[in-house]
Every structure is written in structure tokens, then in C-alpha cells.
Amino acid sequence: MRDNLGVLTSLRFIAATGVVIYHSSWYFGYGTHLGRVFSIGLGVSFFFVLSGFVLYYAYPDLPSGRDRARFIAARIARVWPLHAATLLLTIAFLPFPWGTGPVDPTAPPPLLINLFLLQSWVPLPHYFFSFDGDSWSISTEMFFYGMFPILIRSWERTKWAKLAGTALLAGCCAGWATISHLPYLAGENVRSIEALVYIFPPARLFEFTLGVFTAWVWGKYRLRFIRFATLMQIVSILLVVFAMLFFIAVSNDAASHRYISKATVKWLYGSGSAPIFAIAIFSMALSNGVVARALSLRPLVLLGEISFALYLIHPVLLVSLHRSHTLVTCGSPANQLFIYWVLCLTLSFFLWTFIENHAGKAC
């Protein structure tokens, strides 16, 4: 397996930080106004595109059944142990976590569905947001891992068809939500637009496939762009800022769109930035640029290494601290915020060191 580019690892931390700010704004308030005008929570889409890029960069070919089996085993070893540990911490620190029992007594328990990372396939928030709510995206990623050997097979010949097919699949999910007259996600445990266009794995496969395509383009044509690396990196940052402003505005003004369904608006908000994220990843992977060199510094790469643990553990830690009133005793809101981030980063480092990194190397 080839080494990942350090700059791309650092970008994971930046995306994870946006998700943490978005999810913790209800407590600290510092991201509430920001979240209304700036899509700080779009790190999930970035992760999906980046995942496709990194996997194709590391595994451009899986020629044999043994190679494919080893790839799947390595992906499970990299993801599932940390997920299981976070699930156990959720149960330990939150005695009554959300999603502890099914609405239908004959349905499988959310704990079992969550343990096996199947929650994003059940279109009810009682399942896909059960326990550690962020783990739905890991469930979706597991689908991507299973699809990856199929996607890269005969990639040179089939790439355009696969890009178009996965885009059409996302459109079908939005269309399904529209003709079913589904509502936006609310407190009720009912099917929603979000369940079909934001959570459902096939609706997000286009973003992952776009990441694979970006890695193929990068591998084939990157030398033509090396001399423009710094300029491209700066422009890509500006494009990301524009996209995050534009799509939140589209989402906030959803009621005024006469010719675009609510489901399409939701897809645009959650996934519409993917092409711009692909451009940013391509440009940052031209690692001789000034911005990429800055992001390749070892402390930033280390923060990127622990970002998966940070992504999973931050909501559990926040809710447990809130329920125990621990943060209230820490003084001013600024002190509370500082202590929360110190705890998040410290716990993430230990989870990465003793669980994620160890399990990944053992495979």
C-alpha cells in the first residue's frame, strides 16, 4: 500500500473541525450564527470525496480475489474497532442514549443494527441517529468500501458510465423522496427527505466515485499542473468558501424554489459541493504548492491522523459533559470551550493510538 499524502491527512482535521463546530454550536453558541450563513457542517461530503481519492491512490488495482478480500479486511480493521469502542463509551457515559429501543417491538434493536454498521440503511432516525449519531456516515462508508472493487474494475473503460450512473442514482433517490411526499426530518420517527438523500448510502455514492475519478485524473495529468500548484490551491480555497456560502443560502431559501423539489435542495446542500471539494483535493495533492507545504507540517498531519476519532467521540463527550453539568463548573464560556477541545483532542489521540492505529497495523 502506498503512503497517503500528508496534506490530505491534514485536510481531514480541518473538515472534522467544521463538523465539531457545527454539532457543538447548540451548547456553546459560537457556531449558531455562523452555521446559518456558512455550511460548516459539510465535512461529511468532503470525507466521502477524499475517501474515494485516497483509496484509489492507495489501491489503483485489485486484480485478484485475495487482493479484494485483503482490502475489505483492512478497511473493516481500520474502521470497526474504533466504532465499537465509541459505541461502548456511548453506552457507558450516556445511560439512556438516544435510540435505545425500537418503536416496533418486532423490529431488530438499534444496538444490533448500529454494532454491525447497518444503521444508514434503515430510513428512520431512531436507527440512523442511534447511539453515536455520527456513525451513520461510517455505515455509509462501509457500503463504499464494498463497492470500491466493483467501481475500479475496468475503470479506464467504464469511468464515465460509473460517474453518470452514480449521479443518476442520487437523482433517483431525490425523485423517490419527492414523489413519496416525504417531509424534512423532524422529531417524529418517520421516513424523511434526509433519510433518502442525505443518509441512504446509494444517494452518496456519487461523491465517493467522484473522489475515485479525481485520483485517476491526478495520477494521469498532475505533472501538467505542477507549475500552477500554489495558484490552484488558493483558487480552490476561494471556491470552497463560495460553495459553503452558496449552498447554505440555497438551503435557507428552500421554500422559494418553484422548480426545484425540497429533496433536490437537500441533496444540493449535502452533496452539491462535492465537485468543488474534488478540485480542492486535486490541487492540494499537488504538494509542492505553498499551501500544501504548510498543511504538510507534522503537527497538522498528526491532527489529521486523530480526526476520525475526533469525529466519532466529540458528540458523545459533549452530551456526557452537558448531562453531568461538568462544563458549567469550568467558569466562563471561553474556559468551557477550551477545556472541551482539550478533552476532545486528548481522548481522540488515545483512541487513535491504542485502537485505530493499532488495529489498522495489525491487519
C-alpha positions in Angstrom: 0.0 0.0 0.0 1.3 3.4 -0.9 1.7 6.2 1.6 -1.0 8.7 1.8 -0.2 12.3 1.1 0.4 14.3 4.3 -1.6 17.3 3.1 -4.7 15.2 2.6 -4.4 13.9 6.1 -4.3 17.4 7.4 -7.3 18.4 5.4 -9.3 15.7 7.4 -8.7 17.6 10.6 -10.0 20.9 9.0 -13.1 19.1 7.8 -13.6 17.4 11.2 -13.2 20.7 13.0 -16.1 22.2 11.0 -18.3 19.2 11.9 -17.4 19.7 15.6 -18.2 23.4 15.5 -21.5 22.6 13.7 -22.5 19.9 16.2 -21.4 21.7 19.4 -22.9 25.1 18.5 -26.2 24.3 20.4 -24.2 24.3 23.6 -21.5 27.0 23.1 -23.4 29.1 20.7 -20.3 30.2 18.8 -21.3 28.5 15.6 -25.0 29.2 15.6 -25.0 32.4 13.5 -22.0 31.0 11.5 -24.0 27.9 10.7 -26.8 30.0 9.2 -24.6 31.7 6.7 -21.8 29.2 6.2 -22.0 25.5 5.7 -19.6 24.5 8.4 -21.1 21.0 8.6 -20.3 19.9 5.1 -17.2 17.9 6.2 -19.1 14.7 5.6 -19.3 15.3 1.9 -15.6 16.3 1.9 -14.8 13.0 3.7 -16.7 11.0 1.1 -14.8 12.6 -1.8 -11.5 12.3 0.0 -12.1 8.7 0.8 -12.6 7.8 -2.9 -9.4 9.8 -3.8 -7.2 8.2 -1.1 -8.4 4.6 -1.8 -7.8 4.8 -5.5 -4.4 6.5 -4.8 -3.5 3.6 -2.5 -5.3 0.8 -4.4 -5.4 1.6 -8.1 -5.9 -2.0 -8.9 -7.3 -5.1 -7.0 -6.7 -7.8 -9.6 -7.4 -11.0 -7.6 -10.0 -12.2 -5.2 -7.3 -12.4 -2.5 -6.4 -8.7 -3.1 -10.1 -7.7 -2.8 -10.6 -9.8 0.4 -7.5 -8.2 2.0 -8.7 -4.8 1.0 -12.1 -5.3 2.7 -10.5 -6.8 5.7 -8.1 -3.8 6.0 -11.0 -1.4 5.7 -13.0 -3.1 8.4 -10.0 -3.3 10.7 -9.4 0.4 10.2 -13.0 1.5 11.0 -14.9 -1.0 13.0 -12.7 -1.3 16.2 -12.9 2.5 16.8 -16.6 2.4 16.1 -17.1 -0.4 18.6 -15.1 1.4 21.2 -17.1 4.6 20.7 -20.3 2.7 20.9 -19.2 1.2 24.3 -18.3 4.7 25.5 -21.7 6.0 24.5 -23.4 3.2 26.4 -21.1 3.7 29.4 -21.3 7.5 29.7 -24.9 8.0 28.5 -27.0 5.5 30.4 -30.1 6.3 28.2 -28.6 7.2 24.8 -30.9 8.1 22.0 -32.1 5.1 20.0 -32.0 2.5 22.9 -35.2 0.7 21.9 -37.2 0.1 18.7 -40.5 1.7 18.1 -41.8 -1.6 16.7 -41.1 -4.4 19.3 -40.8 -6.9 16.4 -38.1 -4.8 14.7 -34.4 -5.6 15.3 -32.9 -3.5 18.1 -31.0 -0.4 17.1 -28.0 -1.6 19.1 -27.6 -4.6 16.9 -28.1 -2.6 13.7 -25.6 0.0 15.0 -23.0 -2.6 16.0 -22.8 -4.0 12.5 -22.8 -0.6 10.9 -26.1 -1.1 9.1 -27.9 2.0 10.5 -27.8 4.1 7.4 -29.9 1.5 5.5 -32.8 1.9 7.9 -34.7 5.2 6.9 -35.8 6.1 10.4 -33.9 8.5 12.7 -34.4 6.0 15.6 -31.9 3.8 13.8 -29.5 6.0 11.7 -29.0 8.5 14.6 -28.9 5.8 17.3 -26.2 6.0 20.0 -23.3 7.8 18.5 -25.3 9.7 15.8 -22.2 10.5 13.6 -21.6 6.8 13.0 -24.3 6.8 10.2 -21.6 8.1 7.9 -19.3 5.2 8.8 -22.2 2.9 7.9 -22.4 4.6 4.5 -18.6 4.4 4.1 -18.8 0.6 4.6 -21.0 0.5 1.5 -18.4 2.5 -0.4 -15.7 0.0 0.6 -17.8 -2.9 -0.6 -18.5 -1.0 -3.9 -14.8 0.1 -4.5 -13.5 -3.2 -6.1 -16.5 -3.0 -8.5 -16.0 0.7 -9.3 -12.3 0.4 -10.2 -12.8 -2.7 -12.3 -12.1 -1.8 -15.9 -12.0 1.8 -14.7 -10.4 3.3 -17.8 -13.1 2.0 -20.0 -16.1 2.5 -17.7 -15.3 5.6 -15.6 -17.8 7.9 -17.4 -20.6 5.4 -17.2 -20.0 4.9 -13.5 -19.9 8.6 -12.8 -23.1 9.1 -14.7 -24.7 6.1 -13.1 -24.0 7.1 -9.5 -25.2 10.6 -10.3 -28.4 9.2 -11.7 -28.7 7.0 -8.6 -28.6 10.1 -6.4 -31.2 11.7 -8.6 -33.4 8.7 -8.3 -33.2 8.9 -4.5 -34.2 12.6 -4.6 -37.0 11.7 -7.0 -38.2 8.9 -4.8 -38.3 11.3 -1.8 -40.3 13.8 -3.9 -43.0 11.5 -5.3 -43.4 10.0 -1.8 -44.1 13.5 -0.4 -41.7 13.0 2.4 -41.2 15.8 5.0 -38.0 17.2 6.2 -36.5 15.5 9.2 -38.4 16.4 12.4 -38.7 15.0 15.9 -41.0 12.1 14.8 -39.6 8.7 14.0 -40.8 8.7 10.3 -39.2 8.5 6.9 -37.9 11.8 5.8 -36.1 13.6 2.9 -32.9 13.4 4.8 -33.2 9.7 5.2 -33.3 9.1 1.4 -31.0 11.8 0.0 -28.5 12.5 2.9 -28.2 9.3 4.9 -29.1 6.5 2.4 -25.7 5.1 1.1 -26.6 4.8 -2.6 -27.5 8.5 -2.6 -24.0 9.4 -1.5 -22.1 7.0 -3.8 -21.6 9.7 -6.5 -19.4 11.7 -4.1 -17.2 8.7 -3.4 -17.0 7.9 -7.1 -16.1 11.5 -7.9 -13.2 11.1 -5.5 -12.0 8.0 -7.3 -12.3 9.9 -10.6 -10.3 12.8 -9.2 -7.5 10.4 -8.1 -7.4 8.9 -11.6 -7.1 12.4 -13.2 -4.5 13.4 -10.6 -2.4 10.4 -11.4 -2.6 10.8 -15.1 -2.3 14.6 -15.5 -0.8 16.1 -12.3 2.5 16.9 -13.9 0.8 19.4 -16.3 -0.4 21.4 -13.3 2.6 21.3 -11.0 3.8 24.8 -12.0 0.4 26.2 -11.1 0.1 24.4 -7.8 0.1 27.5 -5.5 -2.4 29.4 -7.6 -4.7 26.4 -7.9 -4.6 25.8 -4.2 -5.5 29.4 -3.4 -8.3 29.4 -6.0 -9.7 26.1 -4.7 -9.9 27.6 -1.1 -11.9 30.5 -2.5 -14.1 28.1 -4.4 -14.8 26.1 -1.2 -15.7 29.3 0.7 -18.0 30.3 -2.1 -19.7 26.8 -2.2 -20.3 26.8 1.5 -21.9 30.3 1.3 -23.9 29.5 -1.8 -25.4 26.1 -0.8 -26.4 27.3 2.7 -28.2 30.2 1.0 -29.9 27.7 -1.3 -31.0 25.6 1.7 -32.2 28.5 3.7 -34.3 29.7 0.8 -35.7 26.3 0.0 -39.4 27.4 0.3 -39.0 29.9 -2.5 -37.8 27.4 -5.1 -40.7 26.8 -7.5 -39.0 24.4 -9.9 -36.7 22.5 -7.6 -38.1 20.0 -5.1 -37.3 20.1 -1.5 -35.4 16.8 -1.8 -33.2 18.2 -4.6 -32.5 21.3 -2.4 -31.5 19.0 0.4 -29.2 17.0 -1.9 -27.6 20.2 -3.2 -27.0 21.3 0.4 -25.5 18.0 1.5 -23.7 16.8 -1.7 -23.6 19.8 -4.2 -20.2 20.9 -3.0 -18.6 17.6 -4.0 -17.2 18.8 -7.4 -15.6 21.8 -5.7 -14.2 19.5 -2.9 -12.7 17.4 -5.7 -11.0 20.4 -7.2 -9.6 21.3 -3.8 -8.3 17.8 -3.1 -6.7 17.7 -6.6 -4.9 21.0 -6.1 -3.8 20.2 -2.5 -2.4 16.9 -3.7 0.0 18.9 -5.9 2.0 19.0 -2.7 4.7 21.4 -4.0 2.4 24.4 -3.6 2.8 26.8 -0.8 -0.5 26.0 0.9 0.1 22.2 0.6 3.6 22.6 2.1 2.2 24.5 5.0 -0.5 21.8 5.6 2.1 19.1 5.4 3.7 20.1 8.7 3.9 17.2 11.1 1.7 18.7 13.9 -1.1 19.2 11.3 -0.7 15.8 9.9 -0.9 14.3 13.4 -4.2 16.2 14.0 -5.4 14.8 10.7 -4.5 11.3 11.9 -6.7 11.6 15.0 -9.5 13.3 13.1 -11.6 10.1 12.7 -11.5 9.6 16.4 -12.4 13.2 16.9 -15.3 12.9 14.5 -16.8 10.0 16.4 -16.1 10.9 20.0 -16.9 14.7 20.1 -20.8 14.4 20.3 -20.6 11.7 23.0 -18.2 13.7 25.1 -20.3 16.9 24.7 -23.6 15.3 25.7 -22.0 13.4 28.7 -20.3 16.6 29.9 -23.6 18.5 29.5 -25.7 15.9 31.3 -23.2 15.8 34.2 -23.0 19.6 34.3 -19.2 19.3 34.3 -18.6 22.1 31.9 -20.8 24.5 33.9 -18.2 24.3 36.8 -15.4 25.3 34.5 -16.1 29.0 34.6 -16.7 31.3 31.6 -17.9 30.0 28.2 -14.4 30.6 26.8 -12.9 28.3 29.5 -15.6 25.7 28.9 -14.8 25.7 25.1 -11.1 25.5 25.8 -11.5 22.6 28.2 -13.9 20.8 25.8 -11.4 21.0 22.9 -8.5 19.8 25.1 -10.6 16.8 26.3 -11.7 16.1 22.7 -8.2 16.2 21.3 -6.7 14.2 24.2 -9.3 11.5 24.1 -9.0 11.3 20.3 -5.3 10.9 20.5 -5.6 8.0 22.9 -8.3 6.3 20.8 -6.2 6.7 17.7 -3.0 5.4 19.4 -4.4 2.4 21.2 -7.3 1.4 19.0 -7.5 2.8 15.5 -3.8 2.8 14.7 -3.1 -0.4 16.4 -6.0 -2.3 14.7 -5.1 -0.9 11.3 -1.5 -2.0 11.6 -2.5 -5.4 12.9 -4.4 -6.2 9.7 
